[in-house]
């Protein structure tokens, strides 16, 4: 087991990618703190994870609740080894019409929340001279995702936050890395992918020829949390089926089919 007896806080772990990461960590021997705004899904994921995992209801946009999350984790386990910042809420809309509240909601949960959770946990990681932070960014942090409000801006900011954490906290034995998922089918995106036209259009845009799953993100998350990546920090790990590097596959032009054609 690569994470035996490690203590991991995973935000937004009630469902989707966060849940898959939490379950993968538990299978690798970690005690998982399922941090989720919905107490019912937090408890359900913790129950399924087992291994002394616990669910804690928390709004990561509120510093006071984050401090309580960290305090409860320390009281239960006495240490924090891993933090996964996954919590996110997209409030879609065109920029010219996006309400301030919509911008703030995405920013406060996806970026401010990641900063506050990391900061609160890092105080204990610094004291113990070890720790790992895994930030779940997105391919949308590399390329603009139109009509999704502040989403792309948040994910780009999260990538830079990762690099800053890596630089400033490396002397304390803390590593920070980000994962950039591409198209991932989760309960939150199921309504969209249930449309065959949308699913097929997105699938064709991925060089590997398929839309990903939460398990495709959980694998890199385990690697980055484990000693297998003990010399890796400040990295942005793509988990997108080649989407980020396959841009020109979707551009009209040359194709190889027994010879080059225009």
Beta strands, then each sheet from edge to edge (+ up, - down):
strand 1: 7-11
strand 2: 31-36
strand 3: 54-57
strand 4: 82-85
strand 5: 131-136
strand 6: 174-181
strand 7: 184-185
strand 8: 212-213
strand 9: 236-239
strand 10: 255-256
strand 11: 260-261
sheet 1: 3+ 2+ 1+ 4+ 5+ 6+ 9+
sheet 2: 7+ 8+
sheet 3: 10+ 11-
end
